[in-house]
Amino acid sequence: MTKITWTGLLLLVLCANAQAQERIYRCGNVYTNTVTEAQAKNCKLVEGANVTVVQGTRPTQPKAPVQASAASAGPRVDTQEQKSRDSDARLILQSELKKAEARQAELLKEYNNGEPDRRGDEARNYQRYLDRVAELKASLARNESDMAGIRRELERLPASPAGR
């Protein structure tokens, strides 16, 4: 008898739950099952689907607003110091460009217009030769790209003062 009572009680709770889900109203982004609230706010009845609402958390607001320009600018550097840094950067980039140009000249010489000289280990293995030619071609393209990037960086720097 108690088993039947518990089963009946469980069915009663489930039916009550199902009846609570019958009439859900949507008021913009808010859902309610209170009829008087729904009528007061002119909400629409949601039909044919179960509604699951998960409450989110509100993002925390910073205590004091931070000015974006001041935060991203960092500490101020005087004009003379900045000119010195720009000059140093220009010298470094020019040095890197010279190295890249020398490397490009070496690669072009070795590449020999797509027909580099064969090495001893490539005499019997033609595929190894073709792999080296492809690798040389890729190195040439990569080095040319590096040189173009260095030139772009040099163009971004302020013009160097005359007489240096």
VEXRO-581907 format. One record per residue: residue in three letters; x, y, z of N, C-alpha, C, O in turn. Coordinates in steps of 0.05 Angstrom, whole numbers, plus 5000, padded with zeros to 4 digits. Example, Ala and Ser with C-alpha at 12.3 -4.5 7.8 and 13.67 -1.06 7.14 Angstrom:
ALA526448865156524649105156526449345156528549345169 SER525749555142527349795143525850015157526850235161 
***
This chain:
MET501649765000500050005000501750255000501050444987 THR503950255014505650495014506950534987507550754980 LYS507450314973508750334947506750474928507650644912 ILE504250414929502250544912501950834920501651014903 THR502050894946501851174955504151344945503851564936 TRP506651234947508951384937508851424907509551634897 THR507951224892507651254863505551464857506051624839 GLY503351454871501251654866502251934872501652124858 LEU503651964895504752224902506752324882506752564875 LEU508452144872510352224851508952314826509752504813 LEU506852174818505352244794503952514798503852674779 LEU503052564822501752824828503653054826503053264815 VAL506153014836508153224834508953264805509253494797 LEU509353054790510053084762507853224746508453394728 CYS505353164751503153294737503053594745502553764728 ALA503553654770503553934778505854084765505454314757 ASN508053954762510354074748509654114719510354324707 ALA508353924706507553954678505554174675505654324655 GLN503754214694501854424691503154694695502254894683 ALA505254714711506754964715508155034689508555274684 GLN508954844674510254894648508354964626509255034604 GLU505754924630503854964609503755244599503755294574 ARG503555444616503255714607505755884615506055954638 ILE507355924596509756094599509456334581508656304557 TYR510056564591509856804575512556934571514256924589 ARG512957044547515457174541514957474540513357564524 CYS516557614556516357904556519158014547520858074564 GLY519658034521522258114511524257894516523957674504 ASN526257934532528157724539527657594566529257444576 VAL525357664578524657554604522257364601520457424586 TYR522357144616520156954616518856954643520156984664 THR516156914643514656894668512456704665511456644643 ASN511456594688509056424687506856554704504856424710 THR507156814711505156954726503357094706504157264690 VAL500757024707498857124687498457424690498357564670 THR498257524715497757804718500057974709499658184696 GLU502557884713504858024704504958024673505658224661 ALA504257794661504357764632502257954620502758064599 GLN499857974632497858154621498658444624498058604607 ALA499858514646500658784651502858874632502859114623 LYS504658704625506858774607506258704578507958734560 ASN503858604572503058524545504958314533505958354511 CYS505458104549507257894541505857694522503457684521 LYS507457544507506357344489506657064501508657004513 LEU504656904496504656624506506556454489506456464465 VAL508256304503510056114489508655844488507955744509 GLU508255744464506755494461508555284448510255344431 GLY508055024455509254804441512154744448513354574434 ALA513354864468516154814474516654854503515455024516 ASN518454694514519354724541521354954541522954974523 VAL521255114562523055344564524955294587524055234609 THR527555314582529555304603530955564604532055654584 VAL530955694627532255954630534555914650534155814672 VAL536855994641539255974658540056264665540556424647 GLN540156324690540956584699543956624696545556454705 GLY544756834683547656894680548557074702547057174719 THR551157114703552357304722552857564709553457564685 ARG552757774723553358034712556358084713557658014733 PRO557458194691560358254692560958474712559358654716 THR563158444725563958644745565058894731566458874711 GLN564259124741565159374730567759464744567959424768 PRO569559584729571959674742571259904761569460064755 LYS572759924783572060124803572560404793570960584798 ALA574760454779575360714768575760694738577260524729 PRO574360854722574760834693577560904686578761094695 VAL578760744668581460784658581360914631579860814613 GLN582861114627582861244600584561074582586861004589 ALA583461004559584760824541587360944530589360794527 SER587461194524589861314512592061324533594361274525 ALA591561374558593561384578594561104584596961064590 ALA592760904584593560634591595260514570597160364576 SER594760564544596260444523598760594515600560484502 ALA598960844523601261004515603760924530605960944519 GLY603560844555605860774571607261024580606261244577 PRO609660984592611061224602612061404579612761304557 ARG612061654584612961854564616061834561617461794580 VAL616961874536619861884531620362154518618862244501 ASP622562284527623062544516623962514486624662304477 THR623762734472624262734443627062644436627362484417 GLN629062734451631762654445632162354448633562224432 GLU631062244469631261954475629861794452630961594443 GLN627561894443626161754421627761764395627861574380 LYS628961994390630662014365632961824367633761704347 SER634061794390636361604394635361324389636761164376 ARG633061254400632060984396631460934367631960714356 ASP630261124353629661104324632261064308632260904290 SER634261214316636861184302638060914306639060794287 ASP637960814331638960544336637360334321638560144310 ALA634760364320633060174306633760174276633859964263 ARG634160414265634860444237637560294231637760154211 LEU639560334248642060204244641859904245643059764229 ILE640359804264639959514266638559404241639359204230 LEU636359544233634959444209636659454184636559274167 GLN638259664181640059684158642159464158642759344137 SER643159394182644959174185643658914177644858744162 GLU641258864186639758624179639158604149639258394137 LEU638558834137638058844109640558764093640358624073 LYS642858864101645358804087645958504089646758374070 LYS645458384113645858094116643957934098644757744086 ALA641458024097639457884080640157914051639857724035 GLU641158144043641958184014644358004008644457893986 ALA646257984026648557804021647757514020648657364003 ARG645857434037644857164036643357114010643556893998 GLN641857314000640457293975642357253952641857093934 ALA644557403952646557373931647757093931648256973910 GLU648356983955649356713957647456503947648156323932 LEU644856543954642856353945642456363915642256153902 LEU642456603904642256633875644556503860644156373839 LYS646956533871649356413859649056103859649655973840 GLU648256003883647955713885645655603868645855383857 TYR643455753867641155673851641755663821640655483808 ASN643355843812644355833784642055823764642055643746 ASN640056003766637756013748636155753747635255673726 GLY635955613769634455373771635955123764634854903763 GLU638555143758640154913751642754913767644954953756 PRO642554873793644954863810646754623803645754423793 ASP649354653809651154433804650454193821649554233844 ARG650753953810650053713826652353653845654753683839 ARG651553553868653453463888653953163884652553033869 GLY656053063898656752783895654452593904654052393891 ASP653052663925650952483935648452493917646652333921 GLU648352683898646052713881646452583853644652593837 ALA648852473848649552363822647752123816646752093793 ARG647251953835645551723830642651763838640951603831 ASN642151963854639452013864638452283854638852483866 TYR636952273832636052513819633852653836633652903836 GLN632352503851630252623868631452793890630353003897 ARG633752713900635152873920635953143908635753353922 TYR636853143884637553383870635153563866635253803872 LEU632853443858630453603854629453723881628453943882 ASP629753563902628953663929630653903937629654103948 ARG633353893931635054113938634454363921634554583931 VAL633754323896632954553879630454683890630254923891 ALA628554523897626054633908626554773935625354983940 GLU628354663951629054793977630455063972629955253986 LEU632155063952633555323945631555533936631755763943 LYS629655443919627655633909625955743932625355983933 ALA625255563951623655653974625255843991624256044002 SER627855783995629555964011629856233998629856434012 LEU630056243972630156493957627656663962627856903967 ALA625356533960622856673963622556773992621656993997 ARG623256604011623056684039624956914046624257104060 ASN627356904035629357124040628357384027628757594038 GLU627257364003626157603990623957724006623757964008 SER622257554018620057654035621157784060620157984069 ASP623257664071624557784095625658064088625358254104 MET626958084065628058344057625858554053626158784061 ALA623658474041621458654037620358744064619658984067 GLY620158574084619258644110621058844124620159034137 ILE623658794121625658984133625459254120625559464134 ARG625059254094624759514080622259664089622259904093 ARG620059514094617659644104618059764131617159984137 GLU619559614148620159724175621859974174621460154189 LEU623759974155625460214152623760454143624260674151 GLU621860404125620160624116618360734138617660964137 ARG617660574157615960664179617460844199616161014211 LEU620060814200621560974219621661264208621661304184 PRO621761454226622061734218624661764202626661624207 ALA624761954184627162004168629462064186629162214205 SER631761954179634162014196635162294191634962394168 PRO636162424211637162694207639562704188641062514188 ALA639762914173641962934153644662964167644863084189 GLY646662854155649362884166650162654185652262664196 ARG648462454188649162224205650262004190650961794202 
***
